[in-house]
Amino acid sequence: MTETAKIINFKERREERLAGEPIVELPKAIEIPDIITPKDIDSFDDDQLDSLLNHIRLRRLASTLVYERTMKEKEEVTQGKARDMLEKKCEQVWSELNRAFKVLDRLELRVNEMRALRLQAGLDW
């Protein structure tokens, strides 16, 4: 096994996971009220507190994943536009090259005609 095979590219791995990663829903085993007051927090047992923390983490993770997916989609759109512009520029360059080749062909023809006339006239270069 080579050294490069042992290296994990975490950026690529994260991008791959973001593409199809499901958003994990909070299990409903322990009920957390929608509105929580400081008095409620004081009355929570350890399981409820852990569930509350997990709920906050999952909600934050879901928001982060949505943001990261949105930024990735935006980057793909930007890259797509750049690719389209690059393709258009390549077509323009190809068109210019074709015109240049045609002019070069005409120029070579004229130079060869000039050489032929010089030979007919008996002129030396």
Secondary structure in CASP SS format (residue, H / E / C, confidence):
PFRMAT SS
TARGET T0000
AUTHOR 0000-0000-0000
METHOD secondary structure of the structure
MODEL  1
M C 1.00
T C 1.00
E H 1.00
T H 1.00
A H 1.00
K H 1.00
I C 1.00
I C 1.00
N C 1.00
F H 1.00
K H 1.00
E H 1.00
R H 1.00
R H 1.00
E H 1.00
E H 1.00
R H 1.00
L H 1.00
A H 1.00
G H 1.00
E C 1.00
P C 1.00
I C 1.00
V C 1.00
E C 1.00
L C 1.00
P C 1.00
K C 1.00
A C 1.00
I C 1.00
E C 1.00
I C 1.00
P C 1.00
D C 1.00
I C 1.00
I C 1.00
T C 1.00
P H 1.00
K H 1.00
D H 1.00
I H 1.00
D H 1.00
S H 1.00
F C 1.00
D C 1.00
D H 1.00
D H 1.00
Q H 1.00
L H 1.00
D H 1.00
S H 1.00
L H 1.00
L H 1.00
N H 1.00
H H 1.00
I H 1.00
R H 1.00
L H 1.00
R H 1.00
R H 1.00
L H 1.00
A H 1.00
S H 1.00
T H 1.00
L H 1.00
V H 1.00
Y H 1.00
E H 1.00
R H 1.00
T H 1.00
M H 1.00
K H 1.00
E H 1.00
K H 1.00
E H 1.00
E H 1.00
V H 1.00
T H 1.00
Q H 1.00
G H 1.00
K H 1.00
A H 1.00
R H 1.00
D H 1.00
M H 1.00
L H 1.00
E H 1.00
K H 1.00
K H 1.00
C H 1.00
E H 1.00
Q H 1.00
V H 1.00
W H 1.00
S H 1.00
E H 1.00
L H 1.00
N H 1.00
R H 1.00
A H 1.00
F H 1.00
K H 1.00
V H 1.00
L H 1.00
D H 1.00
R H 1.00
L H 1.00
E H 1.00
L H 1.00
R H 1.00
V H 1.00
N H 1.00
E H 1.00
M H 1.00
R H 1.00
A H 1.00
L H 1.00
R H 1.00
L H 1.00
Q H 1.00
A H 1.00
G C 1.00
L C 1.00
D C 1.00
W C 1.00
END
